[in-house]
Amino acid sequence: CVRRVAWNKVLSARIRNDHERVTKLLEKDKEKTSAEQATATRVLCSIAGFKAWMKVG
């Protein structure tokens, strides 16, 4: 249990650092990141759609 709490602290610190990095990147280059986000969303949607299709099929 203690180990898990410590691991959560490590993870939350990493997530915070990543979030700060991402925010800086967004401020630097909004158009590029929005395009990347759109691509990522499209990929995720296609994966979700494929999984749903597999369930139906």
N, CA, C and O atoms as a GROMACS GRO file, in nm:
protein
  228
    1CYS      N    1   0.085  -0.120   0.000
    1CYS     CA    2   0.000   0.000   0.000
    1CYS      C    3   0.088   0.125   0.000
    1CYS      O    4   0.066   0.219  -0.076
    2VAL      N    5   0.190   0.124   0.088
    2VAL     CA    6   0.282   0.238   0.093
    2VAL      C    7   0.354   0.254  -0.040
    2VAL      O    8   0.373   0.365  -0.091
    3ARG      N    9   0.395   0.140  -0.096
    3ARG     CA   10   0.465   0.142  -0.223
    3ARG      C   11   0.378   0.206  -0.331
    3ARG      O   12   0.426   0.285  -0.412
    4ARG      N   13   0.249   0.170  -0.330
    4ARG     CA   14   0.158   0.224  -0.428
    4ARG      C   15   0.146   0.376  -0.414
    4ARG      O   16   0.145   0.449  -0.514
    5VAL      N   17   0.136   0.424  -0.290
    5VAL     CA   18   0.127   0.568  -0.267
    5VAL      C   19   0.251   0.638  -0.321
    5VAL      O   20   0.242   0.741  -0.387
    6ALA      N   21   0.369   0.580  -0.292
    6ALA     CA   22   0.494   0.638  -0.341
    6ALA      C   23   0.494   0.640  -0.493
    6ALA      O   24   0.534   0.738  -0.555
    7TRP      N   25   0.451   0.530  -0.554
    7TRP     CA   26   0.446   0.520  -0.700
    7TRP      C   27   0.350   0.624  -0.756
    7TRP      O   28   0.379   0.687  -0.858
    8ASN      N   29   0.234   0.643  -0.689
    8ASN     CA   30   0.139   0.745  -0.734
    8ASN      C   31   0.201   0.883  -0.729
    8ASN      O   32   0.178   0.965  -0.818
    9LYS      N   33   0.281   0.910  -0.625
    9LYS     CA   34   0.349   1.039  -0.615
    9LYS      C   35   0.445   1.057  -0.731
    9LYS      O   36   0.450   1.164  -0.793
   10VAL      N   37   0.520   0.952  -0.762
   10VAL     CA   38   0.614   0.959  -0.874
   10VAL      C   39   0.538   0.984  -1.003
   10VAL      O   40   0.576   1.070  -1.083
   11LEU      N   41   0.431   0.909  -1.023
   11LEU     CA   42   0.352   0.924  -1.145
   11LEU      C   43   0.293   1.064  -1.156
   11LEU      O   44   0.299   1.126  -1.262
   12SER      N   45   0.235   1.114  -1.045
   12SER     CA   46   0.172   1.246  -1.051
   12SER      C   47   0.277   1.353  -1.079
   12SER      O   48   0.249   1.449  -1.151
   13ALA      N   49   0.397   1.337  -1.023
   13ALA     CA   50   0.505   1.432  -1.052
   13ALA      C   51   0.541   1.428  -1.200
   13ALA      O   52   0.557   1.532  -1.264
   14ARG      N   53   0.553   1.306  -1.254
   14ARG     CA   54   0.584   1.293  -1.396
   14ARG      C   55   0.475   1.353  -1.482
   14ARG      O   56   0.502   1.423  -1.580
   15ILE      N   57   0.349   1.325  -1.446
   15ILE     CA   58   0.236   1.378  -1.523
   15ILE      C   59   0.238   1.530  -1.519
   15ILE      O   60   0.214   1.596  -1.620
   16ARG      N   61   0.268   1.586  -1.400
   16ARG     CA   62   0.273   1.731  -1.388
   16ARG      C   63   0.383   1.788  -1.478
   16ARG      O   64   0.362   1.887  -1.549
   17ASN      N   65   0.500   1.724  -1.476
   17ASN     CA   66   0.611   1.770  -1.560
   17ASN      C   67   0.572   1.761  -1.708
   17ASN      O   68   0.596   1.855  -1.784
   18ASP      N   69   0.513   1.648  -1.747
   18ASP     CA   70   0.470   1.632  -1.885
   18ASP      C   71   0.367   1.737  -1.922
   18ASP      O   72   0.371   1.793  -2.032
   19HIS      N   73   0.275   1.764  -1.830
   19HIS     CA   74   0.171   1.862  -1.856
   19HIS      C   75   0.232   2.000  -1.879
   19HIS      O   76   0.192   2.072  -1.970
   20GLU      N   77   0.331   2.037  -1.795
   20GLU     CA   78   0.399   2.165  -1.812
   20GLU      C   79   0.470   2.170  -1.947
   20GLU      O   80   0.464   2.271  -2.018
   21ARG      N   81   0.536   2.060  -1.982
   21ARG     CA   82   0.606   2.054  -2.110
   21ARG      C   83   0.508   2.069  -2.225
   21ARG      O   84   0.532   2.143  -2.320
   22VAL      N   85   0.396   1.997  -2.215
   22VAL     CA   86   0.295   2.002  -2.320
   22VAL      C   87   0.237   2.143  -2.332
   22VAL      O   88   0.215   2.193  -2.442
   23THR      N   89   0.212   2.207  -2.216
   23THR     CA   90   0.157   2.343  -2.220
   23THR      C   91   0.254   2.437  -2.289
   23THR      O   92   0.213   2.520  -2.370
   24LYS      N   93   0.383   2.424  -2.258
   24LYS     CA   94   0.484   2.508  -2.324
   24LYS      C   95   0.484   2.483  -2.474
   24LYS      O   96   0.492   2.577  -2.553
   25LEU      N   97   0.477   2.356  -2.512
   25LEU     CA   98   0.475   2.322  -2.653
   25LEU      C   99   0.351   2.381  -2.721
   25LEU      O  100   0.358   2.434  -2.832
   26LEU      N  101   0.237   2.372  -2.652
   26LEU     CA  102   0.114   2.427  -2.707
   26LEU      C  103   0.128   2.577  -2.728
   26LEU      O  104   0.085   2.630  -2.831
   27GLU      N  105   0.187   2.646  -2.630
   27GLU     CA  106   0.206   2.789  -2.644
   27GLU      C  107   0.297   2.821  -2.761
   27GLU      O  108   0.274   2.917  -2.834
   28LYS      N  109   0.403   2.739  -2.778
   28LYS     CA  110   0.499   2.761  -2.886
   28LYS      C  111   0.435   2.740  -3.022
   28LYS      O  112   0.446   2.824  -3.112
   29ASP      N  113   0.367   2.626  -3.038
   29ASP     CA  114   0.327   2.583  -3.172
   29ASP      C  115   0.185   2.527  -3.170
   29ASP      O  116   0.166   2.405  -3.174
   30LYS      N  117   0.087   2.615  -3.162
   30LYS     CA  118  -0.052   2.572  -3.146
   30LYS      C  119  -0.105   2.500  -3.269
   30LYS      O  120  -0.175   2.399  -3.257
   31GLU      N  121  -0.073   2.551  -3.386
   31GLU     CA  122  -0.128   2.492  -3.509
   31GLU      C  123  -0.082   2.348  -3.526
   31GLU      O  124  -0.161   2.259  -3.556
   32LYS      N  125   0.049   2.326  -3.505
   32LYS     CA  126   0.105   2.191  -3.523
   32LYS      C  127   0.042   2.094  -3.423
   32LYS      O  128   0.001   1.984  -3.461
   33THR      N  129   0.035   2.136  -3.295
   33THR     CA  130  -0.017   2.044  -3.194
   33THR      C  131  -0.165   2.016  -3.218
   33THR      O  132  -0.211   1.904  -3.196
   34SER      N  133  -0.240   2.117  -3.263
   34SER     CA  134  -0.382   2.092  -3.289
   34SER      C  135  -0.397   1.991  -3.402
   34SER      O  136  -0.487   1.907  -3.399
   35ALA      N  137  -0.311   2.001  -3.502
   35ALA     CA  138  -0.315   1.903  -3.611
   35ALA      C  139  -0.282   1.764  -3.558
   35ALA      O  140  -0.346   1.666  -3.594
   36GLU      N  141  -0.180   1.757  -3.471
   36GLU     CA  142  -0.143   1.629  -3.412
   36GLU      C  143  -0.257   1.574  -3.328
   36GLU      O  144  -0.286   1.454  -3.332
   37GLN      N  145  -0.322   1.662  -3.251
   37GLN     CA  146  -0.434   1.618  -3.168
   37GLN      C  147  -0.548   1.566  -3.255
   37GLN      O  148  -0.610   1.466  -3.222
   38ALA      N  149  -0.574   1.633  -3.366
   38ALA     CA  150  -0.679   1.589  -3.456
   38ALA      C  151  -0.646   1.450  -3.511
   38ALA      O  152  -0.734   1.363  -3.519
   39THR      N  153  -0.519   1.429  -3.547
   39THR     CA  154  -0.477   1.298  -3.597
   39THR      C  155  -0.494   1.193  -3.489
   39THR      O  156  -0.545   1.084  -3.515
   40ALA      N  157  -0.450   1.226  -3.367
   40ALA     CA  158  -0.461   1.131  -3.256
   40ALA      C  159  -0.607   1.096  -3.230
   40ALA      O  160  -0.641   0.980  -3.208
   41THR      N  161  -0.693   1.198  -3.232
   41THR     CA  162  -0.836   1.175  -3.210
   41THR      C  163  -0.892   1.084  -3.319
   41THR      O  164  -0.969   0.993  -3.291
   42ARG      N  165  -0.852   1.110  -3.442
   42ARG     CA  166  -0.899   1.028  -3.554
   42ARG      C  167  -0.857   0.883  -3.534
   42ARG      O  168  -0.936   0.791  -3.553
   43VAL      N  169  -0.730   0.863  -3.496
   43VAL     CA  170  -0.679   0.728  -3.474
   43VAL      C  171  -0.757   0.660  -3.363
   43VAL      O  172  -0.800   0.545  -3.377
   44LEU      N  173  -0.777   0.732  -3.250
   44LEU     CA  174  -0.850   0.674  -3.138
   44LEU      C  175  -0.992   0.638  -3.179
   44LEU      O  176  -1.043   0.532  -3.143
   45CYS      N  177  -1.055   0.727  -3.254
   45CYS     CA  178  -1.193   0.701  -3.297
   45CYS      C  179  -1.198   0.579  -3.388
   45CYS      O  180  -1.288   0.496  -3.377
   46SER      N  181  -1.100   0.567  -3.478
   46SER     CA  182  -1.100   0.452  -3.569
   46SER      C  183  -1.077   0.323  -3.491
   46SER      O  184  -1.136   0.220  -3.522
   47ILE      N  185  -0.989   0.330  -3.389
   47ILE     CA  186  -0.965   0.211  -3.306
   47ILE      C  187  -1.094   0.173  -3.233
   47ILE      O  188  -1.132   0.056  -3.229
   48ALA      N  189  -1.160   0.273  -3.173
   48ALA     CA  190  -1.284   0.247  -3.101
   48ALA      C  191  -1.390   0.192  -3.196
   48ALA      O  192  -1.462   0.098  -3.162
   49GLY      N  193  -1.399   0.250  -3.315
   49GLY     CA  194  -1.494   0.202  -3.414
   49GLY      C  195  -1.464   0.059  -3.456
   49GLY      O  196  -1.555  -0.022  -3.472
   50PHE      N  197  -1.336   0.028  -3.472
   50PHE     CA  198  -1.295  -0.106  -3.511
   50PHE      C  199  -1.332  -0.206  -3.403
   50PHE      O  200  -1.381  -0.316  -3.432
   51LYS      N  201  -1.310  -0.169  -3.275
   51LYS     CA  202  -1.344  -0.258  -3.165
   51LYS      C  203  -1.495  -0.282  -3.160
   51LYS      O  204  -1.540  -0.394  -3.140
   52ALA      N  205  -1.571  -0.176  -3.180
   52ALA     CA  206  -1.717  -0.189  -3.180
   52ALA      C  207  -1.760  -0.279  -3.295
   52ALA      O  208  -1.848  -0.364  -3.280
   53TRP      N  209  -1.696  -0.261  -3.411
   53TRP     CA  210  -1.729  -0.342  -3.528
   53TRP      C  211  -1.695  -0.489  -3.502
   53TRP      O  212  -1.770  -0.578  -3.542
   54MET      N  213  -1.581  -0.514  -3.435
   54MET     CA  214  -1.544  -0.652  -3.402
   54MET      C  215  -1.648  -0.715  -3.310
   54MET      O  216  -1.681  -0.833  -3.325
   55LYS      N  217  -1.699  -0.637  -3.213
   55LYS     CA  218  -1.800  -0.690  -3.122
   55LYS      C  219  -1.926  -0.727  -3.198
   55LYS      O  220  -1.985  -0.833  -3.175
   56VAL      N  221  -1.968  -0.640  -3.290
   56VAL     CA  222  -2.089  -0.665  -3.367
   56VAL      C  223  -2.067  -0.787  -3.457
   56VAL      O  224  -2.152  -0.875  -3.466
   57GLY      N  225  -1.951  -0.791  -3.523
   57GLY     CA  226  -1.920  -0.900  -3.616
   57GLY      C  227  -1.894  -1.026  -3.539
   57GLY      O  228  -1.866  -1.130  -3.598
   0.00000   0.00000   0.00000
